[in-house]
Amino acid sequence: MFFLYQLILSIILLISPIIIILRIFKNKEDKIRFVEKFSIPSKKRQNGLLIWFHACSVGEILSIVPLIKYYEKNNAVDQILVTSSTLSSSKVIKKFKFKKTIHQFYPIDHYVFVNSFLNYWKPNIAIFVESEIWPCMFQNLKLKDIPLILLNARITKKTFNRWLKFKNFTISILKNIKIAYPQNKETKSYLKKLGLGNYSEIGNMKFAEYDDANQNLDRKLNLELKNKKFWIASSTHNSEEIFCAKTHIILKRKYNDLITIIIPRHIHRVKEITSELEKLKLKINKHSQRPKNLKNTDIYIVDTFGETKKFHKLGASVFLGGSIINRGGQNPLEAARYGAKILHGPFVSNFTDIYNLLKSNKISKKINTTVQLSKEITFTKNVQSGFKIKNIGEKILKKTIKVLDKHIFNEFKKT
C-alpha cells in the first residue's frame, strides 16, 4: 500500500510544474518560495535544539502561537521551525516577527523530498497539529529516530471512515507516533480503534488560541455599529443566508434600526447571496464598498477576507453556519471568547465536545427555526462567559507546555 501511495505521488510530480504555475496564477502559491515544497530551503538551520511544529493552515497556526511565544523566551531552545501548506498561513507567521522562529512550506510527501528535508533540518522533535497525517514523513521520522507528537489531534467521523477503508495501512502509519494528545473524546475513540495505544487528554488548544488585540474594525464603522442593534450570522452556507434574512424580517418588527451582518463561508457566493436577499425587498450594503453610513441598511455583507474576528469582537449574538444544513458546524470558540451568545442549528458534529461545554456553561443555544433564532438573539455581551473561555484556555496551555517540555528537553538530553 505504501509503495502504491509513493507511486501515485511520483505520477503527480510529473505534472506538478503545471499545477504550481496555475496556483501561482491564482495567488495560491508563493512565486519564489514554492521551491520549499521540493525541499529546497530558504533559511539556515541554526546549531542546537530545534523544535519543529507543523500546522496545515491559519487556524492551526494561531492555535500554537501561544506555544511558540513560550519557546521563543526559553533560552534552551535555539530555533523553532514552523511548516504549513498554505500561502495565507505563511503570512500569519511573518506578521509576528519572531526572533527564533522561521517558516518553511511543508515538503511534498515523497521519499526524495522528505528525506532531504529531514537531513537538512534535523529536528530534535516533530510536533504535528490536529489532523495532519503524512505516511512518508511519519515513516521517515521513525527511521531517523525523531520523536513524533500529534498535538490537539482531531479526527472527524468522515475522516475515520475513510482511514478505516485502509485500516492496515493506517495502523502502519499511526504506529510511528510516539504519543497523541486528542482534543476530544471522539478523536480518542477513533485513534484507539485505529490501533494507536499511546495517547493522553490535555484539552483543546483552540481554547488558548492567540488573540490579536490589534485586529479591530475601523473607528467609524465601530462607532456606528455600537450605536445600533445588530447581530452576526457567520460562516453561512447555501440557504442559511435566507434563513437569517427571514429572522431579520421577524426582528425588524420590533427593532426598526436592526442590522444583520452576514459573513459567508465562501466569498465567491456574494453575488448569488445578494440576488437572493434582494428578492426579499431587503436593502443590502457590502463591506468592500465602504459605505459612508449604515442608514437604511438591512443586511451588511462582509465580502472581504480576514475580517471575521473583527466583527466577532463586537457581536453580542453570533449565529454560526454550516449547522442548519449539515456541514458539521463551525468552531464557536473565537466568538465565545469575546462574550458573544452562540447560536447554532442541529448539525455541529465536527465540534460536539466544544458545543456541549458551551451549552453546559449556558453560552450557546441550539435553534431549529427562524422564530426560535429571533427569540434567542440578544444585543448585550456576556463578559463573564468570555472570561470562562479564556480561563479554560489558560489551564489547557499550562498543561500542554508541561507535557511538551518533558518530551522536548528529555529528547535533547539524549543527543
C-alpha positions as CSV (number, residue, x, y, z in Angstrom):
1,M,0.0,0.0,0.0
2,F,2.8,2.4,0.9
3,F,4.5,1.6,-2.5
4,L,1.3,2.4,-4.3
5,Y,1.0,5.7,-2.4
6,Q,4.5,6.7,-3.4
7,L,3.9,5.6,-7.0
8,I,0.8,7.9,-7.2
9,L,2.7,10.8,-5.8
10,S,5.5,10.1,-8.4
11,I,3.0,10.3,-11.2
12,I,1.5,13.6,-9.8
13,L,5.0,15.0,-9.6
14,L,5.3,14.7,-13.4
15,I,2.5,17.3,-13.8
16,S,3.5,19.3,-10.7
17,P,5.1,22.2,-12.7
18,I,1.7,22.8,-14.4
19,I,-0.1,22.7,-11.0
20,I,2.4,25.1,-9.5
21,I,2.1,27.6,-12.3
22,L,-1.7,27.5,-12.1
23,R,-1.6,28.0,-8.3
24,I,0.8,31.0,-8.7
25,F,-1.5,32.5,-11.3
26,K,-4.4,32.2,-8.8
27,N,-2.3,33.7,-6.0
28,K,-2.4,30.4,-4.0
29,E,1.3,29.8,-4.2
30,D,4.4,31.9,-3.4
31,K,6.1,32.5,-6.8
32,I,9.6,32.4,-5.2
33,R,9.2,30.2,-2.1
34,F,7.2,27.4,-3.8
35,V,10.6,25.6,-4.1
36,E,10.5,24.9,-0.4
37,K,7.8,22.3,-1.2
38,F,10.5,20.5,-3.2
39,S,12.7,20.6,-0.1
40,I,14.9,23.5,-1.2
41,P,15.3,25.5,2.0
42,S,15.3,29.3,2.0
43,K,16.6,29.6,5.6
44,K,19.5,28.3,7.6
45,R,19.4,25.6,10.3
46,Q,21.0,27.0,13.5
47,N,23.1,24.9,15.8
48,G,21.4,23.5,18.9
49,L,17.9,22.5,19.8
50,L,15.3,22.8,17.0
51,I,11.6,22.3,17.7
52,W,9.5,21.6,14.6
53,F,5.8,22.4,14.5
54,H,3.7,21.5,11.5
55,A,0.3,23.1,11.2
56,C,-1.7,22.9,7.9
57,S,-3.4,26.3,7.7
58,V,-4.2,29.6,9.5
59,G,-6.5,28.2,12.2
60,E,-3.9,25.6,13.3
61,I,-1.1,28.1,13.2
62,L,-3.0,30.5,15.5
63,S,-3.7,27.7,18.0
64,I,0.0,27.1,18.5
65,V,1.1,30.8,18.6
66,P,1.0,30.8,22.5
67,L,3.3,27.8,22.4
68,I,5.7,29.5,20.0
69,K,5.7,32.6,22.2
70,Y,6.6,30.5,25.2
71,Y,9.5,28.6,23.5
72,E,10.7,31.9,21.9
73,K,11.5,33.0,25.5
74,N,13.1,29.7,26.5
75,N,16.9,30.0,26.3
76,A,17.3,26.3,25.9
77,V,15.6,26.5,22.5
78,D,17.8,27.6,19.7
79,Q,15.4,27.6,16.8
80,I,11.7,26.9,16.1
81,L,10.7,25.7,12.6
82,V,7.1,26.1,11.6
83,T,5.8,24.5,8.4
84,S,2.5,24.9,6.8
85,S,0.9,24.2,3.4
86,T,-1.0,27.4,2.6
87,L,0.1,30.9,1.5
88,S,-2.2,32.6,4.0
89,S,-0.6,30.7,6.9
90,S,2.9,31.8,5.9
91,K,1.7,35.4,6.1
92,V,0.3,34.9,9.6
93,I,3.7,33.7,10.9
94,K,5.5,36.6,9.2
95,K,3.5,39.3,10.9
96,F,4.6,38.1,14.4
97,K,8.2,39.0,13.7
98,F,9.5,36.2,15.9
99,K,13.3,36.1,16.5
100,K,13.9,32.3,16.7
101,T,11.0,31.1,14.6
102,I,11.2,30.6,10.9
103,H,8.6,29.4,8.4
104,Q,9.0,27.0,5.5
105,F,6.4,25.4,3.3
106,Y,5.8,21.7,4.1
107,P,7.6,19.4,1.6
108,I,5.7,17.1,-0.8
109,D,5.2,13.7,1.0
110,H,7.6,11.8,-1.3
111,Y,10.6,9.9,-0.1
112,V,13.1,12.1,-2.0
113,F,11.8,15.4,-0.6
114,V,11.0,14.1,2.9
115,N,14.5,12.6,3.3
116,S,16.2,15.7,2.0
117,F,14.0,17.9,4.4
118,L,14.9,15.8,7.5
119,N,18.6,15.6,6.6
120,Y,18.8,19.4,6.3
121,W,16.7,20.5,9.3
122,K,17.5,17.6,11.7
123,P,14.7,18.5,14.1
124,N,15.1,17.2,17.7
125,I,11.3,16.7,17.9
126,A,8.4,16.9,15.4
127,I,5.0,18.2,16.7
128,F,2.2,17.8,14.2
129,V,-1.1,19.7,14.9
130,E,-4.6,18.4,14.6
131,S,-5.3,16.2,11.6
132,E,-2.0,16.3,9.7
133,I,-1.1,12.7,8.9
134,W,1.5,12.1,6.2
135,P,2.6,8.5,5.6
136,C,6.1,9.0,4.1
137,M,7.1,11.7,6.7
138,F,5.8,9.7,9.6
139,Q,7.8,6.6,8.4
140,N,11.0,8.6,7.9
141,L,10.8,10.3,11.3
142,K,10.7,6.9,12.9
143,L,13.6,5.6,10.8
144,K,15.7,8.6,11.9
145,D,14.7,8.2,15.5
146,I,13.0,11.7,15.6
147,P,10.1,11.6,18.2
148,L,6.7,12.5,16.6
149,I,3.9,14.0,18.7
150,L,0.4,14.5,17.4
151,L,-0.9,17.6,19.3
152,N,-4.5,18.6,19.6
153,A,-5.3,15.6,17.4
154,R,-8.7,15.8,15.6
155,I,-10.3,13.1,13.6
156,T,-13.9,13.5,12.3
157,K,-16.3,10.6,11.7
158,K,-15.9,11.2,7.9
159,T,-12.1,11.0,8.2
160,F,-12.2,8.0,10.4
161,N,-14.4,6.1,7.9
162,R,-12.0,7.0,5.1
163,W,-9.0,5.7,7.1
164,L,-10.9,2.6,8.1
165,K,-11.1,1.5,4.4
166,F,-7.3,1.2,4.6
167,K,-7.1,0.0,8.2
168,N,-3.8,-2.0,8.0
169,F,-2.1,0.9,6.1
170,T,-3.4,3.4,8.7
171,I,-2.2,1.3,11.6
172,S,1.2,1.1,10.0
173,I,1.3,5.0,9.7
174,L,0.0,5.7,13.2
175,K,2.4,3.3,14.9
176,N,5.1,5.9,14.1
177,I,3.6,8.4,16.5
178,K,5.2,8.5,19.9
179,I,2.2,9.9,21.7
180,A,-1.0,11.7,20.6
181,Y,-3.0,14.3,22.5
182,P,-6.6,14.2,21.2
183,Q,-8.7,17.3,21.5
184,N,-11.9,15.4,22.2
185,K,-13.3,12.1,23.2
186,E,-14.4,11.3,19.7
187,T,-10.9,11.5,18.4
188,K,-9.6,9.5,21.3
189,S,-12.0,6.7,20.5
190,Y,-11.1,6.8,16.8
191,L,-7.3,6.7,17.5
192,K,-7.9,3.7,19.8
193,K,-9.9,1.9,17.1
194,L,-7.1,2.6,14.6
195,G,-4.5,0.9,16.8
196,L,-2.8,3.9,18.5
197,G,-2.3,2.9,22.1
198,N,-0.3,5.8,23.5
199,Y,-2.5,8.9,24.0
200,S,-3.4,11.3,26.7
201,E,-6.1,14.0,27.1
202,I,-5.0,17.6,28.0
203,G,-7.8,19.6,26.3
204,N,-8.4,21.5,23.1
205,M,-5.6,24.0,22.3
206,K,-8.2,26.1,20.4
207,F,-9.4,27.4,23.8
208,A,-5.9,29.0,24.2
209,E,-5.7,30.4,20.6
210,Y,-3.8,33.6,20.2
211,D,-5.9,36.8,20.3
212,D,-4.7,39.7,18.3
213,A,-5.7,42.8,20.2
214,N,-4.9,45.0,17.2
215,Q,-7.5,43.4,14.9
216,N,-10.3,45.9,15.1
217,L,-12.8,47.5,12.7
218,D,-12.1,51.0,11.5
219,R,-13.2,53.6,14.1
220,K,-16.1,55.0,12.1
221,L,-17.8,51.6,11.5
222,N,-17.0,50.5,15.0
223,L,-18.8,53.6,16.5
224,E,-21.7,53.3,14.1
225,L,-22.4,49.6,15.0
226,K,-22.1,50.3,18.7
227,N,-25.0,52.8,18.3
228,K,-27.2,50.3,16.5
229,K,-28.9,47.0,17.2
230,F,-27.1,44.3,15.2
231,W,-26.3,40.6,15.2
232,I,-24.0,38.4,13.2
233,A,-24.5,35.3,11.0
234,S,-21.0,33.9,10.5
235,S,-19.7,31.2,8.1
236,T,-23.0,30.8,6.5
237,H,-23.6,28.2,3.7
238,N,-26.1,28.0,0.9
239,S,-29.7,28.6,2.0
240,E,-28.6,29.8,5.5
241,E,-28.5,33.4,4.4
242,I,-32.2,33.2,3.5
243,F,-32.8,31.6,6.9
244,C,-31.0,34.6,8.6
245,A,-32.7,37.1,6.4
246,K,-36.2,35.8,7.4
247,T,-35.0,36.0,11.0
248,H,-34.1,39.6,10.3
249,I,-37.6,40.4,9.0
250,I,-39.2,39.0,12.2
251,L,-36.9,41.1,14.4
252,K,-37.3,44.2,12.3
253,R,-40.9,44.4,13.5
254,K,-39.5,45.1,17.0
255,Y,-36.2,46.8,16.2
256,N,-36.6,49.3,13.4
257,D,-32.9,50.1,13.1
258,L,-31.8,46.5,13.2
259,I,-28.8,45.4,11.0
260,T,-28.0,41.8,10.3
261,I,-24.3,41.2,9.4
262,I,-23.7,38.2,7.2
263,I,-20.2,36.7,6.8
264,P,-20.5,34.0,4.2
265,R,-18.2,30.9,4.4
266,H,-17.4,31.3,0.7
267,I,-17.0,34.8,-0.5
268,H,-17.4,33.9,-4.2
269,R,-21.1,33.4,-3.4
270,V,-21.7,37.1,-2.6
271,K,-23.3,37.9,-5.9
272,E,-25.7,34.9,-5.6
273,I,-26.5,35.8,-1.9
274,T,-27.2,39.5,-2.8
275,S,-29.6,38.5,-5.6
276,E,-31.5,36.1,-3.2
277,L,-31.8,38.7,-0.4
278,E,-32.9,41.5,-2.7
279,K,-35.9,39.3,-3.7
280,L,-37.0,39.7,-0.1
281,K,-37.0,43.5,-0.6
282,L,-34.1,43.9,1.8
283,K,-31.6,46.7,1.5
284,I,-28.0,45.4,1.1
285,N,-24.6,47.0,1.8
286,K,-21.3,45.4,1.3
287,H,-18.2,45.8,3.4
288,S,-15.9,46.1,0.3
289,Q,-17.8,49.2,-0.8
290,R,-17.0,51.0,2.4
291,P,-20.4,52.7,2.6
292,K,-20.5,56.2,4.1
293,N,-23.0,55.2,6.7
294,L,-25.4,52.3,7.5
295,K,-28.6,54.3,7.2
296,N,-31.4,52.2,5.5
297,T,-29.3,49.1,5.7
298,D,-31.0,45.8,6.5
299,I,-28.2,43.3,5.6
300,Y,-24.5,44.1,5.8
301,I,-22.5,41.5,3.8
302,V,-18.8,41.1,4.8
303,D,-17.3,40.2,1.4
304,T,-13.6,40.6,2.2
305,F,-11.0,38.2,3.6
306,G,-9.6,38.2,7.2
307,E,-12.4,40.4,8.8
308,T,-14.4,37.8,10.7
309,K,-12.6,38.2,14.0
310,K,-13.0,42.0,13.9
311,F,-16.8,41.6,13.7
312,H,-16.9,38.8,16.3
313,K,-15.2,41.1,18.8
314,L,-18.3,43.4,18.6
315,G,-21.2,40.9,18.3
316,A,-23.4,40.1,21.3
317,S,-25.1,37.3,19.3
318,V,-23.4,35.2,16.7
319,F,-25.2,32.5,14.7
320,L,-22.7,30.0,13.2
321,G,-23.5,28.5,9.9
322,G,-22.9,25.0,8.5
323,S,-25.3,23.9,11.2
324,I,-28.8,24.5,9.7
325,I,-27.7,22.5,6.7
326,N,-25.5,19.5,7.5
327,R,-21.9,20.7,7.2
328,G,-20.9,19.8,10.8
329,G,-20.9,23.3,12.1
330,Q,-18.1,25.8,12.7
331,N,-15.8,26.3,15.6
332,P,-17.5,28.7,18.1
333,L,-14.6,29.5,20.3
334,E,-13.5,32.7,18.7
335,A,-16.9,34.4,19.1
336,A,-17.5,32.9,22.5
337,R,-14.1,34.2,23.7
338,Y,-15.4,37.7,23.1
339,G,-18.5,37.2,25.2
340,A,-21.0,36.5,22.4
341,K,-24.0,34.3,22.8
342,I,-23.5,31.4,20.4
343,L,-26.5,30.3,18.3
344,H,-26.4,27.3,16.0
345,G,-28.5,24.7,14.2
346,P,-28.7,20.9,15.0
347,F,-25.7,19.9,12.9
348,V,-22.5,20.5,14.8
349,S,-20.9,17.1,14.7
350,N,-17.4,18.4,13.9
351,F,-17.3,20.3,17.2
352,T,-19.6,18.2,19.5
353,D,-17.4,18.4,22.6
354,I,-17.0,22.2,22.4
355,Y,-20.7,22.9,21.9
356,N,-21.5,20.6,24.8
357,L,-19.1,22.5,27.0
358,L,-20.6,25.9,25.9
359,K,-24.1,24.5,26.5
360,S,-23.3,23.4,30.0
361,N,-22.0,26.9,30.7
362,K,-25.1,28.5,29.2
363,I,-23.1,30.2,26.5
364,S,-24.7,28.5,23.4
365,K,-28.2,27.6,22.3
366,K,-29.4,25.3,19.6
367,I,-32.2,26.6,17.3
368,N,-34.2,24.9,14.5
369,T,-36.4,27.7,13.2
370,T,-36.3,31.4,12.3
371,V,-38.8,32.1,15.1
372,Q,-36.6,30.4,17.7
373,L,-33.5,32.2,16.4
374,S,-35.3,35.6,16.6
375,K,-36.2,34.9,20.2
376,E,-32.7,34.0,21.3
377,I,-30.9,37.0,19.8
378,T,-29.6,39.4,22.4
379,F,-27.8,42.7,22.0
380,T,-25.8,42.7,25.2
381,K,-22.5,40.9,25.6
382,N,-21.9,38.4,28.4
383,V,-18.5,39.4,29.6
384,Q,-18.4,36.6,32.2
385,S,-18.7,33.9,29.5
386,G,-15.7,35.4,27.7
387,F,-13.7,35.1,30.9
388,K,-14.7,31.4,31.3
389,I,-13.4,30.6,27.9
390,K,-10.1,32.4,28.5
391,N,-9.6,30.7,31.9
392,I,-10.2,27.2,30.3
393,G,-7.7,28.2,27.6
394,E,-5.0,29.2,30.2
395,K,-5.3,25.9,32.0
396,I,-5.0,23.9,28.8
397,L,-2.0,25.9,27.7
398,K,-0.2,25.3,31.0
399,K,-0.9,21.5,30.8
400,T,0.3,21.4,27.2
401,I,3.5,23.3,28.0
402,K,4.2,20.9,30.9
403,V,3.9,17.8,28.8
404,L,5.8,19.2,25.8
405,D,8.7,20.4,28.0
406,K,9.2,16.8,29.2
407,H,9.3,15.5,25.7
408,I,11.4,18.2,24.2
409,F,14.1,18.5,26.8
410,N,14.3,14.8,27.6
411,E,14.9,14.1,23.9
412,F,17.5,16.9,23.7
413,K,19.5,15.4,26.6
414,K,19.8,12.1,24.6
415,T,21.5,13.9,21.7
